[in-house]
Each structure stands twice: as C-alpha cells, then as structure tokens.
Amino acid sequence: MNWIRCRTVVPLAAACVVLGACVSGFTMVAPAPPQQFSRLGPATGTACGSLGVLATAYNFVPMGLDGRMERAYQAAVASVPGATALIDVTAQEDWTWWLIGTMRCLTISGEAIK
C-alpha cells in the first residue's frame, strides 16, 4: 500500500515544484510618475536580442537579451521630443525564428509625459 502511495505522491510533488518555478511576480517597467505632469502623446520603442546556436530546443547562447526592457523603454521615451517618462506602459514580445536561433524583440508602448 505504501508503494502505491509513494508512486502517486512523488510525481505529484515533482510536478508542483516544476510548475511552481514558472511563476513570477510583477516587474516595474516604468518609474512612478511625478505628482504633476503633462501628456505628450503615444510613444513606442523596440529592442531586440537573440538566443542562438544549435537546434530550436537547444538555443542557449544569449546575444543582446539582457537589458532589452530598459533599452526598449529608453527608445520609447526618446521617440517623443521632450519626454521624460511613460505612463500606461504595455510590453509585447515577438519571436522570429532564424536558421540557428531565435530573435526576440520587445516593444514597449505607453503615453509619454514631461
């Protein structure tokens, strides 16, 4: 009877550990806006990086992936003259498969403020 229980509990516990690793908390993309600001219009910025070498399931060499969020945010702010920050920020990631890896582009959109 213990063997049957062990065969059930161990895989269930392992599944909980593996699936629990896929959870993350919220990440602050943009700093909190100042008390008073003026809206300047929509802003968008994109930053890309690649994950490459070998077959798709084995891509393991990051190339320019670190800092994509910050680079895309700065590009969005720079896309509107005079902007100092963004509010109502959204992020979207697009993947493009190439011969030996993937290109991952992150687009940040929001309302530019000053």
Biopython code that builds the backbone (N, CA, C, O; Angstrom):
import numpy as np
from Bio.PDB.StructureBuilder import StructureBuilder

atoms = [
    (1, "MET", "N", (0.817, -1.183, 0.000)),
    (1, "MET", "CA", (0.000, 0.000, 0.000)),
    (1, "MET", "C", (0.871, 1.261, 0.000)),
    (1, "MET", "O", (0.527, 2.230, -0.676)),
    (2, "ASN", "N", (1.978, 1.278, 0.730)),
    (2, "ASN", "CA", (2.868, 2.426, 0.780)),
    (2, "ASN", "C", (3.527, 2.685, -0.575)),
    (2, "ASN", "O", (3.753, 3.834, -0.955)),
    (3, "TRP", "N", (3.835, 1.601, -1.303)),
    (3, "TRP", "CA", (4.464, 1.743, -2.606)),
    (3, "TRP", "C", (3.548, 2.498, -3.576)),
    (3, "TRP", "O", (4.004, 3.366, -4.319)),
    (4, "ILE", "N", (2.255, 2.161, -3.561)),
    (4, "ILE", "CA", (1.289, 2.826, -4.437)),
    (4, "ILE", "C", (1.169, 4.303, -4.047)),
    (4, "ILE", "O", (1.109, 5.170, -4.919)),
    (5, "ARG", "N", (1.136, 4.582, -2.785)),
    (5, "ARG", "CA", (1.040, 5.954, -2.317)),
    (5, "ARG", "C", (2.288, 6.748, -2.708)),
    (5, "ARG", "O", (2.183, 7.905, -3.114)),
    (6, "CYS", "N", (3.449, 6.145, -2.590)),
    (6, "CYS", "CA", (4.712, 6.788, -2.947)),
    (6, "CYS", "C", (4.758, 7.079, -4.447)),
    (6, "CYS", "O", (5.246, 8.131, -4.860)),
    (7, "ARG", "N", (4.255, 6.152, -5.261)),
    (7, "ARG", "CA", (4.234, 6.340, -6.715)),
    (7, "ARG", "C", (3.303, 7.474, -7.122)),
    (7, "ARG", "O", (3.454, 8.037, -8.206)),
    (8, "THR", "N", (2.359, 7.811, -6.281)),
    (8, "THR", "CA", (1.442, 8.905, -6.566)),
    (8, "THR", "C", (1.957, 10.232, -6.028)),
    (8, "THR", "O", (1.891, 11.253, -6.712)),
    (9, "VAL", "N", (2.463, 10.218, -4.817)),
    (9, "VAL", "CA", (2.866, 11.444, -4.145)),
    (9, "VAL", "C", (4.143, 12.035, -4.757)),
    (9, "VAL", "O", (4.218, 13.248, -4.957)),
    (10, "VAL", "N", (5.129, 11.215, -5.051)),
    (10, "VAL", "CA", (6.405, 11.715, -5.572)),
    (10, "VAL", "C", (6.229, 12.425, -6.919)),
    (10, "VAL", "O", (6.726, 13.543, -7.063)),
    (11, "PRO", "N", (5.555, 11.844, -7.905)),
    (11, "PRO", "CA", (5.369, 12.587, -9.162)),
    (11, "PRO", "C", (4.531, 13.856, -8.984)),
    (11, "PRO", "O", (4.785, 14.870, -9.634)),
    (12, "LEU", "N", (3.545, 13.794, -8.114)),
    (12, "LEU", "CA", (2.729, 14.979, -7.865)),
    (12, "LEU", "C", (3.567, 16.092, -7.227)),
    (12, "LEU", "O", (3.439, 17.256, -7.607)),
    (13, "ALA", "N", (4.401, 15.750, -6.284)),
    (13, "ALA", "CA", (5.282, 16.737, -5.644)),
    (13, "ALA", "C", (6.278, 17.304, -6.654)),
    (13, "ALA", "O", (6.540, 18.507, -6.661)),
    (14, "ALA", "N", (6.828, 16.447, -7.500)),
    (14, "ALA", "CA", (7.780, 16.902, -8.522)),
    (14, "ALA", "C", (7.096, 17.853, -9.505)),
    (14, "ALA", "O", (7.688, 18.856, -9.904)),
    (15, "ALA", "N", (5.863, 17.551, -9.896)),
    (15, "ALA", "CA", (5.118, 18.420, -10.810)),
    (15, "ALA", "C", (4.862, 19.776, -10.167)),
    (15, "ALA", "O", (4.955, 20.805, -10.836)),
    (16, "CYS", "N", (4.541, 19.789, -8.878)),
    (16, "CYS", "CA", (4.307, 21.056, -8.175)),
    (16, "CYS", "C", (5.573, 21.904, -8.141)),
    (16, "CYS", "O", (5.510, 23.119, -8.328)),
    (17, "VAL", "N", (6.714, 21.279, -7.905)),
    (17, "VAL", "CA", (7.983, 22.019, -7.864)),
    (17, "VAL", "C", (8.312, 22.586, -9.238)),
    (17, "VAL", "O", (8.692, 23.751, -9.345)),
    (18, "VAL", "N", (8.174, 21.788, -10.287)),
    (18, "VAL", "CA", (8.498, 22.227, -11.640)),
    (18, "VAL", "C", (7.548, 23.329, -12.094)),
    (18, "VAL", "O", (7.995, 24.340, -12.637)),
    (19, "LEU", "N", (6.254, 23.154, -11.884)),
    (19, "LEU", "CA", (5.294, 24.161, -12.324)),
    (19, "LEU", "C", (5.354, 25.421, -11.466)),
    (19, "LEU", "O", (5.073, 26.516, -11.954)),
    (20, "GLY", "N", (5.709, 25.278, -10.219)),
    (20, "GLY", "CA", (5.840, 26.438, -9.345)),
    (20, "GLY", "C", (6.981, 27.337, -9.761)),
    (20, "GLY", "O", (6.971, 28.525, -9.437)),
    (21, "ALA", "N", (7.958, 26.814, -10.464)),
    (21, "ALA", "CA", (9.095, 27.605, -10.924)),
    (21, "ALA", "C", (8.704, 28.541, -12.068)),
    (21, "ALA", "O", (9.468, 29.445, -12.404)),
    (22, "CYS", "N", (7.544, 28.344, -12.665)),
    (22, "CYS", "CA", (7.093, 29.165, -13.782)),
    (22, "CYS", "C", (6.347, 30.412, -13.330)),
    (22, "CYS", "O", (5.838, 31.157, -14.168)),
    (23, "VAL", "N", (6.272, 30.651, -12.057)),
    (23, "VAL", "CA", (5.526, 31.782, -11.526)),
    (23, "VAL", "C", (6.490, 32.907, -11.173)),
    (23, "VAL", "O", (7.562, 32.676, -10.615)),
    (24, "SER", "N", (6.088, 34.123, -11.508)),
    (24, "SER", "CA", (6.906, 35.267, -11.114)),
    (24, "SER", "C", (5.990, 36.394, -10.674)),
    (24, "SER", "O", (4.793, 36.389, -10.961)),
    (25, "GLY", "N", (6.557, 37.339, -9.988)),
    (25, "GLY", "CA", (5.792, 38.489, -9.538)),
    (25, "GLY", "C", (5.792, 39.580, -10.582)),
    (25, "GLY", "O", (6.366, 39.426, -11.660)),
    (26, "PHE", "N", (5.139, 40.695, -10.254)),
    (26, "PHE", "CA", (5.109, 41.833, -11.156)),
    (26, "PHE", "C", (6.478, 42.495, -11.209)),
    (26, "PHE", "O", (7.215, 42.505, -10.223)),
    (27, "THR", "N", (6.801, 43.037, -12.353)),
    (27, "THR", "CA", (8.048, 43.758, -12.542)),
    (27, "THR", "C", (7.723, 45.198, -12.900)),
    (27, "THR", "O", (6.890, 45.461, -13.768)),
    (28, "MET", "N", (8.383, 46.120, -12.228)),
    (28, "MET", "CA", (8.179, 47.533, -12.543)),
    (28, "MET", "C", (8.917, 47.849, -13.844)),
    (28, "MET", "O", (10.138, 47.717, -13.923)),
    (29, "VAL", "N", (8.172, 48.263, -14.849)),
    (29, "VAL", "CA", (8.756, 48.621, -16.134)),
    (29, "VAL", "C", (9.093, 50.104, -16.156)),
    (29, "VAL", "O", (10.151, 50.505, -16.640)),
    (30, "ALA", "N", (8.195, 50.901, -15.633)),
    (30, "ALA", "CA", (8.376, 52.348, -15.650)),
    (30, "ALA", "C", (8.362, 52.881, -14.223)),
    (30, "ALA", "O", (7.673, 52.334, -13.362)),
    (31, "PRO", "N", (9.114, 53.939, -13.971)),
    (31, "PRO", "CA", (9.075, 54.538, -12.634)),
    (31, "PRO", "C", (7.718, 55.200, -12.390)),
    (31, "PRO", "O", (6.995, 55.517, -13.334)),
    (32, "ALA", "N", (7.387, 55.400, -11.139)),
    (32, "ALA", "CA", (6.135, 56.076, -10.797)),
    (32, "ALA", "C", (6.165, 57.508, -11.354)),
    (32, "ALA", "O", (7.192, 58.182, -11.267)),
    (33, "PRO", "N", (5.047, 57.973, -11.926)),
    (33, "PRO", "CA", (5.042, 59.329, -12.484)),
    (33, "PRO", "C", (5.054, 60.376, -11.373)),
    (33, "PRO", "O", (4.629, 60.099, -10.252)),
    (34, "PRO", "N", (5.535, 61.570, -11.680)),
    (34, "PRO", "CA", (5.525, 62.644, -10.679)),
    (34, "PRO", "C", (4.077, 63.061, -10.378)),
    (34, "PRO", "O", (3.152, 62.669, -11.089)),
    (35, "GLN", "N", (3.897, 63.846, -9.335)),
    (35, "GLN", "CA", (2.560, 64.303, -8.944)),
    (35, "GLN", "C", (1.885, 65.085, -10.075)),
    (35, "GLN", "O", (0.703, 64.883, -10.353)),
    (36, "GLN", "N", (2.624, 65.960, -10.713)),
    (36, "GLN", "CA", (2.067, 66.741, -11.815)),
    (36, "GLN", "C", (2.909, 66.505, -13.059)),
    (36, "GLN", "O", (4.139, 66.544, -13.014)),
    (37, "PHE", "N", (2.230, 66.261, -14.162)),
    (37, "PHE", "CA", (2.920, 66.033, -15.433)),
    (37, "PHE", "C", (1.998, 66.425, -16.568)),
    (37, "PHE", "O", (0.789, 66.564, -16.388)),
    (38, "SER", "N", (2.586, 66.600, -17.733)),
    (38, "SER", "CA", (1.786, 66.882, -18.928)),
    (38, "SER", "C", (1.963, 65.723, -19.901)),
    (38, "SER", "O", (3.054, 65.174, -20.059)),
    (39, "ARG", "N", (0.866, 65.373, -20.540)),
    (39, "ARG", "CA", (0.875, 64.277, -21.524)),
    (39, "ARG", "C", (1.376, 64.811, -22.867)),
    (39, "ARG", "O", (0.959, 65.873, -23.329)),
    (40, "LEU", "N", (2.273, 64.052, -23.473)),
    (40, "LEU", "CA", (2.863, 64.479, -24.747)),
    (40, "LEU", "C", (2.408, 63.638, -25.931)),
    (40, "LEU", "O", (2.629, 64.033, -27.075)),
    (41, "GLY", "N", (1.789, 62.507, -25.694)),
    (41, "GLY", "CA", (1.324, 61.659, -26.788)),
    (41, "GLY", "C", (1.865, 60.248, -26.694)),
    (41, "GLY", "O", (2.653, 59.936, -25.801)),
    (42, "PRO", "N", (1.440, 59.387, -27.620)),
    (42, "PRO", "CA", (1.859, 57.980, -27.595)),
    (42, "PRO", "C", (3.343, 57.825, -27.933)),
    (42, "PRO", "O", (3.907, 58.586, -28.719)),
    (43, "ALA", "N", (3.949, 56.821, -27.317)),
    (43, "ALA", "CA", (5.370, 56.533, -27.539)),
    (43, "ALA", "C", (5.563, 55.031, -27.676)),
    (43, "ALA", "O", (4.886, 54.245, -27.013)),
    (44, "THR", "N", (6.480, 54.645, -28.531)),
    (44, "THR", "CA", (6.787, 53.229, -28.732)),
    (44, "THR", "C", (8.288, 53.063, -28.945)),
    (44, "THR", "O", (8.923, 53.865, -29.629)),
    (45, "GLY", "N", (8.835, 52.025, -28.356)),
    (45, "GLY", "CA", (10.246, 51.704, -28.548)),
    (45, "GLY", "C", (10.449, 50.206, -28.597)),
    (45, "GLY", "O", (9.725, 49.461, -27.937)),
    (46, "THR", "N", (11.412, 49.756, -29.362)),
    (46, "THR", "CA", (11.671, 48.329, -29.529)),
    (46, "THR", "C", (13.147, 48.042, -29.310)),
    (46, "THR", "O", (14.009, 48.832, -29.694)),
    (47, "ALA", "N", (13.426, 46.910, -28.693)),
    (47, "ALA", "CA", (14.801, 46.429, -28.534)),
    (47, "ALA", "C", (14.797, 44.924, -28.779)),
    (47, "ALA", "O", (13.888, 44.219, -28.342)),
    (48, "CYS", "N", (15.809, 44.443, -29.473)),
    (48, "CYS", "CA", (15.869, 43.023, -29.848)),
    (48, "CYS", "C", (17.132, 42.364, -29.324)),
    (48, "CYS", "O", (18.126, 43.030, -29.033)),
    (49, "GLY", "N", (17.075, 41.066, -29.210)),
    (49, "GLY", "CA", (18.201, 40.232, -28.852)),
    (49, "GLY", "C", (17.977, 38.856, -29.441)),
    (49, "GLY", "O", (16.889, 38.562, -29.936)),
    (50, "SER", "N", (18.976, 38.025, -29.394)),
    (50, "SER", "CA", (18.857, 36.687, -29.973)),
    (50, "SER", "C", (19.262, 35.618, -28.971)),
    (50, "SER", "O", (20.018, 35.861, -28.030)),
    (51, "LEU", "N", (18.740, 34.448, -29.206)),
    (51, "LEU", "CA", (19.117, 33.261, -28.457)),
    (51, "LEU", "C", (19.466, 32.232, -29.512)),
    (51, "LEU", "O", (18.598, 31.807, -30.274)),
    (52, "GLY", "N", (20.719, 31.826, -29.566)),
    (52, "GLY", "CA", (21.120, 31.024, -30.709)),
    (52, "GLY", "C", (22.030, 29.867, -30.421)),
    (52, "GLY", "O", (22.376, 29.585, -29.273)),
    (53, "VAL", "N", (22.408, 29.206, -31.479)),
    (53, "VAL", "CA", (23.305, 28.065, -31.597)),
    (53, "VAL", "C", (22.547, 26.763, -31.417)),
    (53, "VAL", "O", (21.886, 26.543, -30.401)),
    (54, "LEU", "N", (22.651, 25.923, -32.399)),
    (54, "LEU", "CA", (22.072, 24.584, -32.458)),
    (54, "LEU", "C", (20.586, 24.617, -32.780)),
    (54, "LEU", "O", (20.056, 25.647, -33.194)),
    (55, "ALA", "N", (19.924, 23.499, -32.590)),
    (55, "ALA", "CA", (18.514, 23.350, -32.927)),
    (55, "ALA", "C", (17.642, 24.181, -31.986)),
    (55, "ALA", "O", (18.082, 24.592, -30.913)),
    (56, "THR", "N", (16.419, 24.416, -32.400)),
    (56, "THR", "CA", (15.497, 25.282, -31.679)),
    (56, "THR", "C", (15.376, 24.929, -30.205)),
    (56, "THR", "O", (15.413, 25.823, -29.359)),
    (57, "ALA", "N", (15.234, 23.671, -29.882)),
    (57, "ALA", "CA", (15.054, 23.267, -28.487)),
    (57, "ALA", "C", (16.319, 23.457, -27.661)),
    (57, "ALA", "O", (16.265, 23.414, -26.432)),
    (58, "TYR", "N", (17.451, 23.668, -28.316)),
    (58, "TYR", "CA", (18.714, 23.756, -27.595)),
    (58, "TYR", "C", (19.360, 25.135, -27.678)),
    (58, "TYR", "O", (20.556, 25.264, -27.417)),
    (59, "ASN", "N", (18.597, 26.173, -28.037)),
    (59, "ASN", "CA", (19.162, 27.523, -28.088)),
    (59, "ASN", "C", (19.628, 27.911, -26.700)),
    (59, "ASN", "O", (18.847, 27.907, -25.749)),
    (60, "PHE", "N", (20.901, 28.245, -26.585)),
    (60, "PHE", "CA", (21.418, 28.535, -25.256)),
    (60, "PHE", "C", (22.436, 29.664, -25.208)),
    (60, "PHE", "O", (22.967, 29.951, -24.135)),
    (61, "VAL", "N", (22.723, 30.299, -26.303)),
    (61, "VAL", "CA", (23.704, 31.363, -26.300)),
    (61, "VAL", "C", (22.965, 32.701, -26.417)),
    (61, "VAL", "O", (22.516, 33.058, -27.506)),
    (62, "PRO", "N", (22.832, 33.448, -25.309)),
    (62, "PRO", "CA", (22.136, 34.730, -25.377)),
    (62, "PRO", "C", (23.009, 35.800, -26.022)),
    (62, "PRO", "O", (24.192, 35.930, -25.706)),
    (63, "MET", "N", (22.412, 36.559, -26.924)),
    (63, "MET", "CA", (23.123, 37.638, -27.614)),
    (63, "MET", "C", (22.249, 38.884, -27.558)),
    (63, "MET", "O", (21.306, 39.019, -28.338)),
    (64, "GLY", "N", (22.554, 39.783, -26.650)),
    (64, "GLY", "CA", (21.813, 41.027, -26.539)),
    (64, "GLY", "C", (20.465, 40.905, -25.849)),
    (64, "GLY", "O", (19.633, 41.803, -25.973)),
    (65, "LEU", "N", (20.228, 39.820, -25.126)),
    (65, "LEU", "CA", (18.946, 39.653, -24.438)),
    (65, "LEU", "C", (18.862, 40.475, -23.160)),
    (65, "LEU", "O", (17.799, 41.003, -22.837)),
    (66, "ASP", "N", (19.957, 40.590, -22.434)),
    (66, "ASP", "CA", (19.944, 41.349, -21.187)),
    (66, "ASP", "C", (19.702, 42.825, -21.470)),
    (66, "ASP", "O", (20.281, 43.397, -22.394)),
    (67, "GLY", "N", (18.857, 43.421, -20.678)),
    (67, "GLY", "CA", (18.617, 44.846, -20.799)),
    (67, "GLY", "C", (17.652, 45.242, -21.899)),
    (67, "GLY", "O", (17.503, 46.432, -22.179)),
    (68, "ARG", "N", (16.983, 44.269, -22.541)),
    (68, "ARG", "CA", (16.038, 44.622, -23.612)),
    (68, "ARG", "C", (14.920, 45.520, -23.095)),
    (68, "ARG", "O", (14.520, 46.467, -23.773)),
    (69, "MET", "N", (14.413, 45.228, -21.900)),
    (69, "MET", "CA", (13.325, 46.025, -21.340)),
    (69, "MET", "C", (13.763, 47.479, -21.168)),
    (69, "MET", "O", (13.041, 48.402, -21.545)),
    (70, "GLU", "N", (14.933, 47.671, -20.603)),
    (70, "GLU", "CA", (15.439, 49.033, -20.381)),
    (70, "GLU", "C", (15.712, 49.739, -21.706)),
    (70, "GLU", "O", (15.381, 50.915, -21.858)),
    (71, "ARG", "N", (16.313, 49.035, -22.664)),
    (71, "ARG", "CA", (16.597, 49.646, -23.963)),
    (71, "ARG", "C", (15.317, 50.034, -24.690)),
    (71, "ARG", "O", (15.247, 51.105, -25.292)),
    (72, "ALA", "N", (14.303, 49.171, -24.640)),
    (72, "ALA", "CA", (13.029, 49.469, -25.306)),
    (72, "ALA", "C", (12.328, 50.642, -24.628)),
    (72, "ALA", "O", (11.745, 51.493, -25.301)),
    (73, "TYR", "N", (12.384, 50.689, -23.304)),
    (73, "TYR", "CA", (11.770, 51.794, -22.568)),
    (73, "TYR", "C", (12.460, 53.113, -22.926)),
    (73, "TYR", "O", (11.786, 54.107, -23.196)),
    (74, "GLN", "N", (13.782, 53.130, -22.931)),
    (74, "GLN", "CA", (14.519, 54.343, -23.277)),
    (74, "GLN", "C", (14.250, 54.765, -24.724)),
    (74, "GLN", "O", (14.171, 55.959, -25.012)),
    (75, "ALA", "N", (14.109, 53.807, -25.626)),
    (75, "ALA", "CA", (13.796, 54.128, -27.023)),
    (75, "ALA", "C", (12.400, 54.735, -27.131)),
    (75, "ALA", "O", (12.183, 55.652, -27.924)),
    (76, "ALA", "N", (11.457, 54.233, -26.344)),
    (76, "ALA", "CA", (10.098, 54.793, -26.352)),
    (76, "ALA", "C", (10.095, 56.224, -25.832)),
    (76, "ALA", "O", (9.449, 57.092, -26.419)),
    (77, "VAL", "N", (10.805, 56.480, -24.743)),
    (77, "VAL", "CA", (10.891, 57.840, -24.201)),
    (77, "VAL", "C", (11.548, 58.760, -25.221)),
    (77, "VAL", "O", (11.099, 59.890, -25.415)),
    (78, "ALA", "N", (12.598, 58.293, -25.866)),
    (78, "ALA", "CA", (13.316, 59.114, -26.847)),
    (78, "ALA", "C", (12.498, 59.356, -28.118)),
    (78, "ALA", "O", (12.808, 60.276, -28.876)),
    (79, "SER", "N", (11.458, 58.550, -28.368)),
    (79, "SER", "CA", (10.671, 58.703, -29.589)),
    (79, "SER", "C", (9.767, 59.934, -29.560)),
    (79, "SER", "O", (9.242, 60.341, -30.597)),
    (80, "VAL", "N", (9.582, 60.525, -28.385)),
    (80, "VAL", "CA", (8.762, 61.739, -28.262)),
    (80, "VAL", "C", (9.654, 62.857, -27.723)),
    (80, "VAL", "O", (10.143, 62.760, -26.597)),
    (81, "PRO", "N", (9.874, 63.914, -28.503)),
    (81, "PRO", "CA", (10.739, 65.010, -28.050)),
    (81, "PRO", "C", (10.240, 65.622, -26.733)),
    (81, "PRO", "O", (9.059, 65.937, -26.588)),
    (82, "GLY", "N", (11.157, 65.782, -25.788)),
    (82, "GLY", "CA", (10.836, 66.392, -24.514)),
    (82, "GLY", "C", (10.295, 65.438, -23.461)),
    (82, "GLY", "O", (10.096, 65.842, -22.315)),
    (83, "ALA", "N", (10.056, 64.208, -23.815)),
    (83, "ALA", "CA", (9.503, 63.239, -22.862)),
    (83, "ALA", "C", (10.552, 62.859, -21.821)),
    (83, "ALA", "O", (11.745, 62.783, -22.116)),
    (84, "THR", "N", (10.085, 62.624, -20.610)),
    (84, "THR", "CA", (10.983, 62.198, -19.530)),
    (84, "THR", "C", (10.599, 60.839, -18.965)),
    (84, "THR", "O", (11.401, 60.208, -18.276)),
    (85, "ALA", "N", (9.380, 60.379, -19.247)),
    (85, "ALA", "CA", (8.916, 59.093, -18.723)),
    (85, "ALA", "C", (7.688, 58.649, -19.503)),
    (85, "ALA", "O", (7.210, 59.353, -20.393)),
    (86, "LEU", "N", (7.184, 57.460, -19.152)),
    (86, "LEU", "CA", (5.970, 56.912, -19.761)),
    (86, "LEU", "C", (4.971, 56.548, -18.674)),
    (86, "LEU", "O", (5.352, 56.202, -17.555)),
    (87, "ILE", "N", (3.694, 56.630, -19.013)),
    (87, "ILE", "CA", (2.638, 56.084, -18.156)),
    (87, "ILE", "C", (1.802, 55.131, -19.002)),
    (87, "ILE", "O", (1.913, 55.130, -20.228)),
    (88, "ASP", "N", (0.979, 54.332, -18.365)),
    (88, "ASP", "CA", (0.143, 53.339, -19.062)),
    (88, "ASP", "C", (0.993, 52.450, -19.973)),
    (88, "ASP", "O", (0.689, 52.283, -21.154)),
    (89, "VAL", "N", (2.036, 51.898, -19.420)),
    (89, "VAL", "CA", (3.022, 51.135, -20.183)),
    (89, "VAL", "C", (2.532, 49.708, -20.444)),
    (89, "VAL", "O", (1.991, 49.050, -19.555)),
    (90, "THR", "N", (2.733, 49.247, -21.677)),
    (90, "THR", "CA", (2.486, 47.854, -22.030)),
    (90, "THR", "C", (3.733, 47.299, -22.712)),
    (90, "THR", "O", (4.521, 48.043, -23.295)),
    (91, "ALA", "N", (3.896, 45.987, -22.629)),
    (91, "ALA", "CA", (5.042, 45.317, -23.261)),
    (91, "ALA", "C", (4.528, 44.169, -24.117)),
    (91, "ALA", "O", (3.595, 43.459, -23.741)),
    (92, "GLN", "N", (5.153, 44.005, -25.270)),
    (92, "GLN", "CA", (4.810, 42.903, -26.169)),
    (92, "GLN", "C", (6.095, 42.306, -26.714)),
    (92, "GLN", "O", (7.000, 43.035, -27.120)),
    (93, "GLU", "N", (6.177, 40.976, -26.724)),
    (93, "GLU", "CA", (7.371, 40.315, -27.251)),
    (93, "GLU", "C", (7.006, 39.519, -28.493)),
    (93, "GLU", "O", (6.007, 38.800, -28.512)),
    (94, "ASP", "N", (7.819, 39.653, -29.521)),
    (94, "ASP", "CA", (7.658, 38.902, -30.763)),
    (94, "ASP", "C", (8.916, 38.093, -31.021)),
    (94, "ASP", "O", (10.031, 38.567, -30.805)),
    (95, "TRP", "N", (8.725, 36.878, -31.480)),
    (95, "TRP", "CA", (9.855, 35.998, -31.790)),
    (95, "TRP", "C", (9.919, 35.785, -33.285)),
    (95, "TRP", "O", (8.893, 35.650, -33.952)),
    (96, "THR", "N", (11.140, 35.754, -33.809)),
    (96, "THR", "CA", (11.384, 35.413, -35.205)),
    (96, "THR", "C", (12.407, 34.284, -35.220)),
    (96, "THR", "O", (13.482, 34.400, -34.633)),
    (97, "TRP", "N", (12.067, 33.207, -35.886)),
    (97, "TRP", "CA", (12.981, 32.064, -35.966)),
    (97, "TRP", "C", (13.926, 32.283, -37.123)),
    (97, "TRP", "O", (13.490, 32.611, -38.227)),
    (98, "TRP", "N", (15.210, 32.108, -36.890)),
    (98, "TRP", "CA", (16.187, 32.152, -37.959)),
    (98, "TRP", "C", (16.967, 30.850, -37.948)),
    (98, "TRP", "O", (16.746, 30.007, -37.078)),
    (99, "LEU", "N", (17.836, 30.677, -38.858)),
    (99, "LEU", "CA", (18.474, 29.387, -39.119)),
    (99, "LEU", "C", (19.009, 28.685, -37.871)),
    (99, "LEU", "O", (18.752, 27.496, -37.688)),
    (100, "ILE", "N", (19.733, 29.376, -37.024)),
    (100, "ILE", "CA", (20.313, 28.694, -35.854)),
    (100, "ILE", "C", (19.884, 29.317, -34.529)),
    (100, "ILE", "O", (20.616, 29.221, -33.545)),
    (101, "GLY", "N", (18.728, 29.944, -34.483)),
    (101, "GLY", "CA", (18.277, 30.528, -33.226)),
    (101, "GLY", "C", (16.998, 31.309, -33.379)),
    (101, "GLY", "O", (16.277, 31.157, -34.364)),
    (102, "THR", "N", (16.717, 32.150, -32.395)),
    (102, "THR", "CA", (15.533, 32.995, -32.418)),
    (102, "THR", "C", (15.928, 34.435, -32.120)),
    (102, "THR", "O", (16.821, 34.693, -31.313)),
    (103, "MET", "N", (15.254, 35.365, -32.779)),
    (103, "MET", "CA", (15.396, 36.783, -32.447)),
    (103, "MET", "C", (14.158, 37.150, -31.653)),
    (103, "MET", "O", (13.036, 36.854, -32.062)),
    (104, "ARG", "N", (14.367, 37.792, -30.525)),
    (104, "ARG", "CA", (13.268, 38.159, -29.646)),
    (104, "ARG", "C", (13.246, 39.671, -29.497)),
    (104, "ARG", "O", (14.169, 40.271, -28.946)),
    (105, "CYS", "N", (12.179, 40.274, -29.998)),
    (105, "CYS", "CA", (12.047, 41.728, -29.957)),
    (105, "CYS", "C", (10.971, 42.120, -28.956)),
    (105, "CYS", "O", (9.867, 41.575, -28.971)),
    (106, "LEU", "N", (11.299, 43.061, -28.094)),
    (106, "LEU", "CA", (10.392, 43.546, -27.071)),
    (106, "LEU", "C", (9.983, 44.975, -27.436)),
    (106, "LEU", "O", (10.830, 45.842, -27.647)),
    (107, "THR", "N", (8.678, 45.200, -27.507)),
    (107, "THR", "CA", (8.152, 46.517, -27.827)),
    (107, "THR", "C", (7.453, 47.086, -26.591)),
    (107, "THR", "O", (6.560, 46.456, -26.024)),
    (108, "ILE", "N", (7.865, 48.269, -26.190)),
    (108, "ILE", "CA", (7.264, 48.981, -25.075)),
    (108, "ILE", "C", (6.435, 50.130, -25.650)),
    (108, "ILE", "O", (6.928, 50.904, -26.471)),
    (109, "SER", "N", (5.189, 50.239, -25.224)),
    (109, "SER", "CA", (4.316, 51.316, -25.650)),
    (109, "SER", "C", (3.720, 51.998, -24.426)),
    (109, "SER", "O", (3.536, 51.372, -23.382)),
    (110, "GLY", "N", (3.425, 53.264, -24.562)),
    (110, "GLY", "CA", (2.807, 53.987, -23.465)),
    (110, "GLY", "C", (2.549, 55.432, -23.851)),
    (110, "GLY", "O", (2.746, 55.837, -24.996)),
    (111, "GLU", "N", (2.104, 56.197, -22.867)),
    (111, "GLU", "CA", (1.847, 57.620, -23.053)),
    (111, "GLU", "C", (3.061, 58.382, -22.521)),
    (111, "GLU", "O", (3.422, 58.250, -21.352)),
    (112, "ALA", "N", (3.688, 59.180, -23.390)),
    (112, "ALA", "CA", (4.848, 59.956, -22.989)),
    (112, "ALA", "C", (4.406, 61.129, -22.123)),
    (112, "ALA", "O", (3.384, 61.763, -22.387)),
    (113, "ILE", "N", (5.194, 61.408, -21.080)),
    (113, "ILE", "CA", (4.892, 62.540, -20.199)),
    (113, "ILE", "C", (6.137, 63.382, -19.983)),
    (113, "ILE", "O", (7.260, 62.953, -20.245)),
    (114, "LYS", "N", (5.899, 64.603, -19.494)),
    (114, "LYS", "CA", (7.013, 65.511, -19.171)),
    (114, "LYS", "C", (6.754, 66.098, -17.803)),
    (114, "LYS", "O", (7.554, 66.894, -17.311)),
]
sb = StructureBuilder()
sb.init_structure("model")
sb.init_model(0)
sb.init_chain("A")
sb.init_seg("    ")
for serial, (resi, resn, name, xyz) in enumerate(atoms, 1):
    if name == "N":
        sb.init_residue(resn, " ", resi, " ")
    sb.init_atom(name, np.array(xyz, "f"), 0.0, 1.0, " ", f" {name:<3s}", serial, name[0])
structure = sb.get_structure()
